Amino acid sequence: MINLGVIGCGQWGPNHIRNFTNLANCRVLACADLNDKRLKSMKVLFRTIHPTKDYLEIIRHPKIDAVVVATPSSTHYRIVKECLTAGKDVLCEKPLCLKKSEAKELIDLAGSLKKILMVGHVFLFNAGIRKLNELIRSGECGRIYYLHAKRTNLGPFRTDVNAVWDLASHDISICNYLLNAMPVDVSARGGKYLQAGIEDVAFVCLKYPMGILANIHVSWLDPKKVRQLTVVGDKQMIHWDDLDNVGPIKCYDRKVEPHYYYETFGEFYLLAKEGNITIPKLNLHEPLKAQAVHFLECVQSRKEPTSDGKTGLDVIRVIDAIQKSLAHEGTPVPIK
Ligand SMILES: NC(=O)c1ccc[n+]([C@@H]2O[C@H](COP(=O)([O-])OP(=O)(O)OC[C@H]3O[C@@H](n4cnc5c(N)ncnc54)[C@H](O)[C@@H]3O)[C@@H](O)[C@H]2O)c1
């Protein structure tokens, strides 16, 4: 039995508490939040939980083995560092923190103390993204030309980070995972329409090795909730729509082939080929539950998580370059 504490019970924290509470090999002993109302509602929802305003109570609790950090992103570095130092394994919500140097420090700290450090890049546990990865690995797409991702909604608006940190962190983790690579450089433009100094909209273009482009559009200022990704390859084109419960993955047997003609040797024109659209059957599950199960497995077996500190650092490296490009009106910035 693994004893857990959850720090941060805002919009997202309760989803962690619910998932971990429903797993047989774990107990959520305590939760912390600065807000009394949030703590009261946690006590109503989860009767056996001990609510506290002071997260240090969780960190110092001798029976708590592992901590989930679901506070605002700007607080992650400090809280995760305190948790690790106190000897707890940690599952931290994305992004791990807001600086590359801080992420490196947390990775080193977890390594030296032999503690598990996992980052909640939850889409790496999404059945549709897993299937997409499987299809890419098995060569179904052929050579990948480009990816196009869209993640929009009207709100929720954050005040500590922009829409890139909040939303594109998901798409960057997905693109890195699917392409099994890091981008070489990035060019990004953004709009600060609602809050001074905070981009609520961004158009990000990542250049990966082999000329693969990944375009990411994120927005808190859009009429429609969209979570989609299209992968265009030379054999197939695959579309993922996370909000399509019937078939989130659709494989389009569509491609373009050069059609040669020989009246004048070497001439050709491009021929669009249309084929079937197939919808692979997926075993759909709540990604956050799969992530929770994986975290507990790692705590129990001491294995490195799929979404480890390095995965979190890689996303931060990309966002760091995006921030610089945003500040320079889209100038390409290499990823360091
Ligand atoms: N993986 C996902 O899909 C996903 C979805 C939503 C949010 N998130 C991440 O989860 C984190 C929280 O997001 P949210 O939407 O719940 O934010 P939120 O603002 O709704 O909730 C954060 C909560 O943390 C509490 N808090 C702040 N400082 C604290 C402290 N020192 N001690 C205890 N509690 C403290 C606040 O009172 C608040 O209730 C963010 O990092 C966000 O990026 C991830």
The ligand as an SDF file (V2000), in Angstrom:
LIG
                    3D

 44 48  0  0  0  0  0  0  0  0999 V2000
   -2.4370   17.4430  -17.1700 N   0  0  0  0  0  0  0  0  0  0  0  0
   -3.4630   18.2000  -17.4770 C   0  0  0  0  0  0  0  0  0  0  0  0
   -4.2090   17.9380  -18.4200 O   0  0  0  0  0  0  0  0  0  0  0  0
   -3.7160   19.4140  -16.6360 C   0  0  0  0  0  0  0  0  0  0  0  0
   -4.9790   20.0140  -16.6490 C   0  0  0  0  0  0  0  0  0  0  0  0
   -5.1780   21.1110  -15.8320 C   0  0  0  0  0  0  0  0  0  0  0  0
   -4.1350   21.6100  -15.0610 C   0  0  0  0  0  0  0  0  0  0  0  0
   -2.9280   20.9970  -15.1010 N   0  0  0  0  0  0  0  0  0  0  0  0
   -1.8080   21.5130  -14.2880 C   0  0  0  0  0  0  0  0  0  0  0  0
   -2.1410   21.3560  -12.9070 O   0  0  0  0  0  0  0  0  0  0  0  0
   -1.6720   22.4660  -12.1600 C   0  0  0  0  0  0  0  0  0  0  0  0
   -2.8410   23.0930  -11.4220 C   0  0  0  0  0  0  0  0  0  0  0  0
   -3.7850   23.5380  -12.3560 O   0  0  0  0  0  0  0  0  0  0  0  0
   -5.2830   23.8950  -11.8970 P   0  0  0  0  0  0  0  0  0  0  0  0
   -6.0470   24.1160  -13.1700 O   0  0  0  0  0  0  0  0  0  0  0  0
   -5.8010   22.9460  -10.9240 O   0  0  0  0  0  0  0  0  0  0  0  0
   -5.0130   25.3080  -11.2080 O   0  0  0  0  0  0  0  0  0  0  0  0
   -5.9220   26.0150  -10.1140 P   0  0  0  0  0  0  0  0  0  0  0  0
   -5.4500   27.4070  -10.0320 O   0  0  0  0  0  0  0  0  0  0  0  0
   -7.3720   25.7460  -10.3680 O   0  0  0  0  0  0  0  0  0  0  0  0
   -5.5490   25.2360   -8.7640 O   0  0  0  0  0  0  0  0  0  0  0  0
   -4.3400   25.3790   -8.1130 C   0  0  0  0  0  0  0  0  0  0  0  0
   -4.6100   25.2340   -6.6160 C   0  0  0  0  0  0  0  0  0  0  0  0
   -3.3610   25.2310   -5.9310 O   0  0  0  0  0  0  0  0  0  0  0  0
   -3.5580   25.9100   -4.7280 C   0  0  0  0  0  0  0  0  0  0  0  0
   -2.2710   26.3780   -4.2210 N   0  0  0  0  0  0  0  0  0  0  0  0
   -1.4710   27.3660   -4.6830 C   0  0  0  0  0  0  0  0  0  0  0  0
   -0.3600   27.4700   -3.9440 N   0  0  0  0  0  0  0  0  0  0  0  0
   -0.4500   26.5270   -2.9840 C   0  0  0  0  0  0  0  0  0  0  0  0
    0.3650   26.1420   -1.9060 C   0  0  0  0  0  0  0  0  0  0  0  0
    1.5250   26.7570   -1.6490 N   0  0  0  0  0  0  0  0  0  0  0  0
   -0.0380   25.1350   -1.0930 N   0  0  0  0  0  0  0  0  0  0  0  0
   -1.2080   24.4990   -1.3170 C   0  0  0  0  0  0  0  0  0  0  0  0
   -2.0390   24.8250   -2.3370 N   0  0  0  0  0  0  0  0  0  0  0  0
   -1.6600   25.8270   -3.1480 C   0  0  0  0  0  0  0  0  0  0  0  0
   -4.5120   27.0470   -5.0540 C   0  0  0  0  0  0  0  0  0  0  0  0
   -5.1830   27.5080   -3.8930 O   0  0  0  0  0  0  0  0  0  0  0  0
   -5.4500   26.3720   -6.0470 C   0  0  0  0  0  0  0  0  0  0  0  0
   -6.6090   25.8510   -5.4270 O   0  0  0  0  0  0  0  0  0  0  0  0
   -0.9870   23.3940  -13.1610 C   0  0  0  0  0  0  0  0  0  0  0  0
    0.3860   23.1570  -13.1530 O   0  0  0  0  0  0  0  0  0  0  0  0
   -1.5620   22.9880  -14.5010 C   0  0  0  0  0  0  0  0  0  0  0  0
   -0.6400   23.1900  -15.5700 O   0  0  0  0  0  0  0  0  0  0  0  0
   -2.7110   19.9090  -15.8490 C   0  0  0  0  0  0  0  0  0  0  0  0
  1  2  1  0
  2  3  2  0
  2  4  1  0
  4  5  1  0
  4 44  2  0
  5  6  2  0
  6  7  1  0
  7  8  2  0
  8  9  1  0
  8 44  1  0
  9 10  1  0
  9 42  1  0
 10 11  1  0
 11 12  1  0
 11 40  1  0
 12 13  1  0
 13 14  1  0
 14 15  2  0
 14 16  1  0
 14 17  1  0
 17 18  1  0
 18 19  2  0
 18 20  1  0
 18 21  1  0
 21 22  1  0
 22 23  1  0
 23 24  1  0
 23 38  1  0
 24 25  1  0
 25 26  1  0
 25 36  1  0
 26 27  1  0
 26 35  1  0
 27 28  2  0
 28 29  1  0
 29 30  1  0
 29 35  2  0
 30 31  1  0
 30 32  2  0
 32 33  1  0
 33 34  2  0
 34 35  1  0
 36 37  1  0
 36 38  1  0
 38 39  1  0
 40 41  1  0
 40 42  1  0
 42 43  1  0
M  CHG  2   8   1  16  -1
M  END
$$$$
